[in-house]
Amino acid sequence: MLLRVGSRGSRLALTQAELAAARLRRPGVEIALVPITTAGDRDRTKPFGEIGSRGVFVKEIEEALLEGRIDVAVHSAKDMTSSDTNGLVVGAYLEREDPRDALCGAAELRAGMRVGTASVRRRAQLLALEPSLSIEPLRGNIDTRLRKRGERGLDAVVLAACGLDRLGLSGEIGRRFSPEEVLPEAGQGALALQVRAGEEELVAGVDDAETRRRVEAERALVFAIGGGCLAPVAAHHDGSTLTALVAAEDGSWVERRQGADPARLAAELASLAEN
């Protein structure tokens, strides 16, 4: 049997797709990797809000899956929308790696630093930690953002630690922010293997139940709040407690709630996100 595995075409995405392929390979199963360009890949200059809402890195891959051009889609779970697309399901989550955000170029935040990130979630929380920071928009793949740090004379950039680890770039990390400092994006650190509804058996054998439990709670919370790329909303489950966050984009206020029920936490924070 041939499994066509689709993913974005960046170095990190293909590395992640190969991680998934290594888990899916077994006697009688061959894997073919299929790189797919997404809207988020085609335009690396505009803010996410001008390209589309959350999901700009998955839409074209999901279309390929629905149209039968691939059999399995590999996504960074944090890139997915907070609810499943009609006709598609996450058949497996691989065991989660480090979900934290990483500061590259410095070991700590200092007053007046110029820090690069395109994420409103990161921007809000960084400014809450140090209001004098100058947060500058920075997009592109990991290698591009690391290069632009030097080209633009930025003091630091903030990236997902898991991506740096997967590419062997852990040495670029000066500090891994604790979730108490910067709460991660829902799903960060996890890889989601998406399939057509009814074909879960293609990937079910590699599903990590604990990662699924945590990430599905995070996604449910973000869905209930109504957050996405355009709203400073975050959710992280550490195994015992689910933490939710909404914030002002300028970091002037940050609200956190903890508990076990995504719907209850979302109800507490939804009105704050709207205001």
DAHU-V239221 format. One record per backbone hydrogen bond with DSSP energy under -0.5 kcal/mol. CO is the residue of the C=O (numbers start at 1). NH is the residue of the N-H. Records with the same first field share a line. If there is no record, write none. Layout:
CO->NH  NH
This chain:
1->3  30
2->4
3->5  32
4->6  71  72
5->34
6->74
7->36
10->14
11->15
12->16
13->17
14->18
15->19
16->20
17->21
18->22
19->23
20->24
21->25
26->29
28->30
29->26
30->3
32->5
33->35
34->7
38->41  42
39->43
42->44
47->50  51
48->51  52
53->56
55->58  59
56->40
58->62
59->63
60->64
61->65
62->66
63->67
64->69  70
65->68
72->6
73->75  194
75->77  192
76->79  80
77->80
85->88
87->197
89->91  195
92->193
93->208
98->162
100->161
101->177
102->104  159
103->105  174  175
104->157
110->113
113->115  134
114->155  156
115->136
116->158
119->123
120->124
121->125
122->126
123->127
124->128
125->129
126->130
130->133
133->135
134->115  136
136->117
138->118
141->145
142->146
143->147
144->148
145->149
146->150
147->150  151
148->152
149->154
150->153
156->116
157->104
159->102
160->164
161->165
162->166
163->167
164->169
165->168
169->172
170->173
172->105
175->103  177
178->181  182
184->235
185->188
187->78  190
189->97
190->77
191->94
192->75  194
193->91  92
194->73
195->89
196->199
199->202
200->203  204
203->206
204->207
207->209
208->212
209->213
210->214
211->215
212->216
213->217
214->218
215->219
216->220
217->221
218->222
219->223
220->224
221->225
222->226  227
228->231
229->120
231->233
232->247
234->245
236->238  243
241->238  243
242->259
243->236
244->257
245->234
246->255
248->251
253->248
255->246
257->244
259->242
260->262
261->265
262->266
263->267
264->268
265->269
266->270
267->271
269->273
270->274
271->275
